[in-house]
Amino acid sequence: MPQAIPRSSLLEARPSVFLLAGAFVTGMFLFAQGGCGRDECQDATDCREYKGPPASNTEWVCEDNRCEQHSVQVPPPDSGTDAGTPDAGRPDSGTPDSGPTTVSVQVLAFNDFHGQLEEPAGQILTGVAPDGGAVRVKAGGVTYFARHIADLRAANPNTVVVAAGDLIGASPLLSGLFHDEPTVEAMNLIGLDLVAVGNHEFDEGSTELLRMQSGGCHPVDGCLDGDGFPGATFKFLAANVATGVDRTLFPRYDVREFEGVKVAFIGMTLEATPESVIPTGVAGLTFKDEVQTVNALVPELRRQGIEAIIVVVHQGGIPTSGSLVNDCKGAGADGLISGAIVGVAKGLNDAVDVIVSGHTHQAYNCVIDGKVVTSASSMGQLVTDIDLTLSKATGDVVEARANNVIVTRDVQEVGAVKELVTKYQELVTPRANRVIGWVSQTLRTQSDSVGQSTLGLVIADSHLEATKPANLGGAQVAFMNPGGMRADIAQGEVTYGEAFTTQPFGNSLVTLTLTGAQIEQLLEWQWRPSGATLMLLPSAGFTYAFSASAPVGSRVDPASIRINGVTVDPAANYRVTANNYLASGGDGFQVLAEGTNRLGGAVDSDALEAYLKAHSTQASPLPAPALNRITLLP
């Protein structure tokens, strides 16, 4: 594999220098070994260096670390269409002009779009001002995103546009209300080619995801825009999502050919997808190890004569806070990013040249274990421009560079995409602008030092109130997961669109029975043996205390767990409400899946609407709850 070089690097390696140096080192090695009969290899280049030119009409292939010769198709001789045409004036040196020896390919990549058709609220960090303050720029919005893609594509006809999962799901109202059909239609207009499935692609189940590919109206809601749904013109890929033996939900990979050189794109999601999706969404599916999946495909691709391999995977890493979009700084080895993608990169066969990643909503541009590894933040705020130089003779990637490009809003919007967005805005506006309540101050997703947030507590309160009546569940406590909240609710009037954006998953509420001992177990599982922490948001009347210095598994003081001031009895039964994601064991809270006497309830966004209507008016808006339900002990 060639050295992978981020485009932002100031030192640009010249392939010819590396090839000469490699040939010298190889020659010295073979001399010391007494000949060139070595069979072990890492790629086809090793075979050519160790064993010399292949036989006529064959090419070396490194398969299972051994050199083998495979036959190749030889094009027929030129038919002579330009016979008799005089030379254009170039002096004849006696050697035919073979033309360029490499081909340039551009891969434009992004991830975690989440149906963000309108401009997102966040900003991208671009640098530090002279006074030490952060310099940020507004970025994103699909009409501007489309223009940046078009401009980048115009620089190279050999362009492929790919996305690393969560293209849809957890979407704002503009896309989510229409089951993300608007996002698929927008990506059709933009010219997306390939998308690896992510965990949120399964939010509405695999059958609905198949509809995204093939088209057709929603089986319950029909075609809400009134003009049908054609489905995606791009391809979904799912190499590690198995529906049976040797069968996958979507193709495992896609091969594109550029001027005679083939490039393979393997697409997949993280193995742990079932932990973040309701069980019904992934029923009948098996999610396989990412590294094993790719490494098993490498020999198959090489038998097809493919040496250039790009992995598009919905798994990611974590850079240092405050990093710029093309940095790779983090808490990992050698000061690089940390996170699951690092282990994936190091475990993948060296035949893999580039890894387009996602899932963590971060921006980074790295070289890990000789592979270019990128991520483009989220919500269409960045596009990663990856430039590959491929050898026409070998099919290898001889150089790879990447650059995260900010999707600024100082460019002309793409008209066709703007028309699409406008159409859906007109359809959704009456429902989105409907006022459902008022709040006295902004309710925030950001948590305090023990994991409480004002928005999370209000949502938990709304879930309890919706399921408290005996005929609706008889709930005594409700818990909300922080990942189920996607946006703050601003001070003042609250519209349906804001409430939907906050909880865009359409989860239903489930009330179930747990013992007091199981409730304690639920609380203890907020701190994982891996070191991860995921705090649940409890409803009003439920309180407890924990010690952060105590061992994992023994942090909660059992005597402090109270409902309306009464200590929870480990042997008694209690009615507990959670959204159907949590109630099915989501986020690893398996004890909730063990709950009995389950009763389904209202949709979470409807519960919040009802709560705001009951507890707020314009003259008396809902106050933010006090952050006093969880207490930190020494």
N, C-alpha and C positions, 0 to 999 in steps of 0.2 A: 504494500500500500504506500502511496506517496505521502509526503509530509503534508498535513492539512493545515492551511494557513488562513487565519481570520483576515478578512479584507482590511480591517482596521490596522493590521500590523504595519509598522514602518519598514520592516525588513522583508523584502520580497525575494523568496528563493527562486533561483532559476533552475528548471528541471534539468537542463543540459549539464549543469555543474554537478547536480546530485547523481545523475546517471553515470557521469565519468568517474565520480568518486566511488559510487557503488561498484562499477566495473573493476576499478583498481583493487578495492577491498576483496571483491569476490575472487579476482584472479589470484591474489596472494593467498587467500584461503584454499582455493583449489590446488595451488602449487604445494602448499603445506600438506594437503591431504593426499597428494600423489595422483591427481587426475581429476576428471570431471564426471564421475559416475554417480554422484550423489542424487538420491531420489527424493529426500525430504524437501518440502517447500512450504511457503506461505501464500504465494500467488504465482501466476503464470510467468511473471518476470524472473522469478527464481529459476524456473525450469529452463528458460531460454539461456540464462547465465550459466547454470550448472551443466546443462546437457547439450548446448549448442542449438543450431537451427533444427526445426522439426522436419520430418519427411515431407515430400511433395504433397500438396493438397491436404495437409493436416496442420494443426496448431496445438501448442502445449496448453494443457489445463492442469491446474493444481487441485487435485481432488482428494479429500481426506489426508492432506499434507503429503501426498505423493504425486509425482509428475506422470501424467498420462497424455498420450496423443489422441486427439479427436479429429475426425474428418471435418472439413469445412467446404462450404459451397463456393465454387469458383465461378465468377461471372463469365458469360460467353464473351468471345472476342468482339471488339468494337465492330459494328457493321459497316463502318467507313462513311458515316454520314458527312464527315468533313474532308473526305479524301480529295486531294487536288487543291485544297485551299492553301494558299501560300502562308508561310509563317508570318506572324504579326511583326516580325522584326527583331525578335530575341535571338541573339547568337546561338547557334547550335553547338552545344558542348559535346555532343555524342551520347548524352544520357537523356532519356525522355523526361519531360516535366511531369512529375507525379502529383503536383498540387500540394495543398496544405496537408500536413501530417497529423493535425489535431482538429477537433471540433469543439466549439464553445457551446455549452448548455447552461441556461439560466433556470433556476428553481425559485419561484416566489412562494413563500410559506407564511402561514399565520396559524393561530390556535385560539381556542376558547372564545369564539365570537359571541356565543350565547344570544343569537338573535338581536344583536344591538344595532338596529337599523338607524336609529336617531343618534345624535351626538351624545356620547357618554359624558358624565359629569367630571371624571377624573382628568388629571393632567400628567404629562410625561416630564420627568426630570431631565434637563438638558445640560446642566452645569451649575457652577457656583458663581455668584455675583462678587464684585470687588469687596463688598461689605460682608461677605461670608454667607449671605442668604442664598437660598435655592432659586435657580432659574428654571421655570417650568413653562410648558406650552400646551395649549388645548389641542387635543388630537382625537381623531376618529369621526365616525359618521359614515354610513355606507356609501353616500354619494361621493364623498371625498376619497374614501377607500377605493372605490371603483376607478377614479381618475388616476390615483397613484399606481394601481395595478396596470392600467392601460399604458401609462407613460413608461413604466419599467419594462413591460412586455415589448414596447416598440423598439427597445434597445437591442433586442435579440429575438429573431424569429424562432429560435429553438428554446421555447419557454414552456414550463409546466407550472401550474398553480396548484398548490397542495395545502391542506389544512389538517392539523394534528388534533382533531377531536373537539367535542363540545361545540360544534358549529351551531347546534340547536339545543333546546332545553334550558331551563332556568332563564327564560327570555322575558324581556319587558312586554308590557301589554300589547304593543303594536304588532309583535310577532306571535307572542304566546296565546293571545285570544283566538288566533286563527290557526292554532296547532302548528305554528312555525312554517306554514306554507309561504308567507311573505319572504322569509329568509332564503328558503330554497329557490324561490323565483328570482330573488336578487342575485344569488350566486350563479344562477343560470345565465343571467345577463352579463355578469362580470367575467365569466369564463373560467370558473373553478373547474379543475380537472379531476382531482382526487381528494377524498377526505377519509382519514382513519376514524373509525368510530371511537367515541369517548364514553365515559360513564353516563353523561347526561343525554346521550342519544337514546338511552334506554328508559328515560323517565316515563314515557307512555307505553313502553313495552316493545318487544321485537316486531310484532305484527304492524304496529304503527310506524316503526322505523322502516320496514319493508315498503310501506305505502309511500314514505318520503322518497324512496328510490323509484318506485314504479308508477306512482300517481294514483289518481282517483279521489273521490270525495270521502270525507271522514264518515265512518260508519254510523255515527250517532248525530253529529252536528251538520253533516252534509258539507257542501261547499259554501262557506259563509260569505265569500265575496261574490257569489252568484255567477262565476264564469268558469268553473271547473279548476282542476289542479293537474298539471301535466307530469309532475314528479321531477326528479333531479336529472339534469343532463350530465352531471358529473357522476363519478363512481364512488360508492362507499367501499372501503376495504376493512376486513376483519380477520386477519391471519390467525389470531388466537381465540376467536369466539367460535367454539365448535357446537354444531347441532347434532353430531353423531360421529361415528368413526370415519375419519378422513373426509369430513364434511364441515364446512364453515358457513356462517350466516351470510357473509358476502365473500367475494374473492379474497384470497390471501395477499395477492400482489398484482401489480399492473406493470407491463413492460412497454416502454416507449423507445422508438428508434430515431436517431438523429444522424443523418448523413452516413448511414451504415453502422453506427455504433448504438448498441442497446444499453438502456438504463432501466434497472428494476426498482420499483417503489413498493416496499412492504409496509402495509398499514395495520395497526392494531391498537388496542386500548390496554390500560393497566390490568394486571391479573386480578387485583383487588376490587374490580368494578362491582361485584355483588355486594360488597360491604357498604356501598354508597347508593344503592338503587333498591327500591322496594322489590321483594322477592318475585311478585307477579311480573315485574318488568323484565326479569332475566330467567323466567321459568323455562326449563328445557335446554338451557345453554350452559356450556362449560367454558370457563375462562382460563386459558393456559398460560404458563410462565412465558414472559416476554423474550428472555434470552434464549431459552430452549427452542421456542417457536422459530425465531430468526435463524439460529444456527442450523436447525434441521433443514431450512430452505436453501441455504447457501450451496450445497452440492447440486441441488436440482437446478438452480439458476446457472451455475457454472457449466452444467451439461448443455445448457442452451447457448453457451458462448457469452454469457453475461459476466462482466468483471466489475461494472459500476453498480453499486447497490446503495440505495438510500432507504433508511428506516424512518417512517412517519409514525410516531407513537404518542399516545395520550398518557404520558408520564413525565415528570419533570423534576426540576431542581430548585434550590433556594440560594440566591445571591445575597451578599451583604446589603443591609438596608442603606439606601442612598447611592447605590451603584447606578452608573449610567447604562444606557441601553445596550452598548457593545462591550460592557465589562464582563468579567468572569470571576469577580472576587467573591469569596465566601468563607465559610467556616470549615470547608472540606480540606482534603490533603493538598499540600503546597499552596494553601490560601485560595483555592478555587471553590466554586459552588459546592454545596452539599446537597443531599437529597437522593431519592431513589434512582434518578436518571444516571447518576455517577456509576453506581453498581451495574446498571444496564449497559452503559457504554463500555465499561471495562470487561464485561462478560461476553459481549458480542464478538463474533468472529472478525478477525482483522480484514476480512473481505468487505465489511461495511465501511463506507467512506463518509457518510453524512447521517446525522440523526436529527430530525426535526421533532421537537418535543413540545409539551404543553402541560396542562392540568394544574400547575401551581400559579398560573396567571402572572408569571415573572418574565423579565426580559434579561437575556444573557446571550453571549456569543463566545463560545469556548472551543478549545481543542482538548479533548480528553482521550487518552490512550490512542492518540493518532487520528481520532475521528473528530470532524467538525460537529459540534453539538449546539443547537440554537433553540431559542424560544422567543416569541414576539408578544410578550405581555398578554393582553386580552382585549376583548370588545372592539377589535379592529383598529386599535391605536397604533400598531406597528405592522410593517411587512418586512419579513426577512428576505433579502436579496442574496441568493447563493449562486455563485458563478463557478462552474466546473469546466476544466479543460480536460478533454478525453483524447486518448491516443487512438487514432484510426487503425493503427496496426494491431494493438493489443486489446483495445476496449477499456483499458485501465483509466482511472482518474489520476492524472499526473499533477493536478493542482486543484484545490478547493478553497474558496474564500467566501466569507459571509459578511453581511452588513445589515444591521437592523435599521430600517428607514422609518422615520416618524411620519404618520399619516396626518400631515398638517392640513389646515383648512384654508390655506391661501391659494388653492388651485381651483380650477373651474369644475363644478359638479358635472357628473355624467347625466345627461338629460333623461335617458330611458330609465335609469335607476331612480332618479328624482321623481319621475312620473309614477313609478310603482309605489314609492314611499308615500307620495301625496294621496294616491288612491286609498291606501290602507289607513292613513291618518283621517281621511274624511269618513271612512267607515267606523273607525273606533272612537272618534272624538266625542260623540254624544254620551257614550257609556263612560269613557275615561274621565270626563269633566264633571260627572255627577258628584256633588259634595255629600260625604257620608259622615262627617264629624269635624271636630275641632280639637286641637291640642295646644296647651299653654306654652310649651317650649318644644324644641326639636327632640324627637325620640330617636336615639342613636343606637346603631348596632355595636359601636365600640364599647368594650367592656372595661370594668374597673379591675383592680388588682386581684380580685378573687373570681372574676368571670361574670359578673352581673352587668347587664346593659338595660337601659331604660326601655328600649323597644322590645327586647326579649321578655322582660317582665310583663309588659302590657299584653303582648301576644299570649303568653302563658295564662294571664288572667282571663283573656277572651276565650281561650280554649276551655278553661275551667267553667266559666259561666255558661258556655254553650252545651256542656255535658253534665252540669250539676243536677238538673231535675231528675227525679227517679226514673221517669220514663225515657230519658235521653242518656242514661248511663249511671247516674248517681255518683258522679265523680267527687272525690275529696281533695285531689291534688292533680295538677297538670304540669308537664315538663315540656319545654321547647328546646330544640337543638340550635346552636348558634349558626350553623351552616345553612339553616332554612330561611335566614333573613338576608336579603340581598341589597337593601337600600334603607337609608334613614327616612323618617317621616318628618317633614319640615314643620316648624311652628306655624300655627294658623289653621286655615281650613284644610281638611284632608279629603282628597278626591279618590274615587274608585281606582283611578289609574295609579295613584301613589300606593294605595294599599295592595294592589295587584303586583306592582313592581317589588314591593317588600317581600311578598310571599308568592312567587310566580309558579310554584310547582303544582298547584291544584290538589294538594294533599287533603285527604279526608281525616276526620278525627276518629280515634278508636279509644274506647274506654274498656279497661280490663282489670282483673283482680290480681294483686300481688300481696304477699305477706309482708309484714314489717321487716323480716330478715331479708327478703328480696329487695325491698326498697333500699336497705343499707348496702346490699351488694351492688345495686344500680349506682348509688352515689360513689362507692369505692372505685368503680370501673371508670370514673372520670379521669383517673390517673393510671396510665398504662405502664406495664413493665418496660416497654420500649423507651419510656421517658416522655412520651407524648401526653398532652393534657387536653381534654375536651369537656368543658363545664356545661352542664345543663342549666336552663333557666327555669326556676320553680315559680308556681303561682302564689298569690297572696295567701298568707296563713301557714305556709310551709317554711320552716326554718331549720337550720342545722349549723354545726361548727366543725371545722377540720384543722389539722395541723400539717403544714407543708413540710415540716421536718421529720414527720413520722414515716415509717416504711410504707411503700406502696402496698395497698391492700388493707392497711390499718390506720388510715388517716382521719376517718370520720369518727367523732365521738358518738356512740350509739345513743347515749342519754340525751344528746342535744337534738336529735331528730324529732321534731314536733309538728303536729297538724293542729292549727288553732290553739297553740299553747299546750297541748296534751302530748306527752311523750309517746312515740310510736311503739307498739307492742310487737316484738319480733314474731310472735305466734299468731297475731291477729291478721285478718284480711282487710285490705284497703282497695278502694276503687281509684284507678290512676288513668289519666288521659294523656295521650301523645298523638302526634300526627301519624298517619299510617306508615311513613318511612321509619320513624323511630320504633313504632309499635311492632314492626316486623324484624327488629334487630339491627336497624340501620346505625351507622357510625360505630358498630361493634357492641352496642348495648343489647346483647343477646338475651339478658334476663327479661327484657320487655317482651320478647317473642315467646317466652314461657308463660306469660300471663294467661289466665283462664277467664271464662265467661265474657268473651269479647263482644262488644257492641259497636257497630259503625255509627258515625255521626255526621255532622255538617262538614262542608268544605272549609278549610282553615281561613281563607280570605272572607268567606261569608260570615264566619264567627267573629272576625275582627270588625267587619262592617256593623254587625248587630251590636257589638260591645260599644263601639264609638257612638252609635246612634242613641244607645241607652244611657250613656254616661257623659255626654258632652252636648253643649249648645254653643252657639256663637257667643252668647253672653257669659257662659260658664264652660270654658274649654276644659278638656281632660288634663289634669296635672300629671307631670311625670312621677312615677313611683319612686319612693326612697330605695336606695340600694342597701338594704339591711336584712336581706333574707338569708344570706350566707355570711358566716363569721369566721375570720381567720384567727386561729389560736397560735400561741408561741410554738 
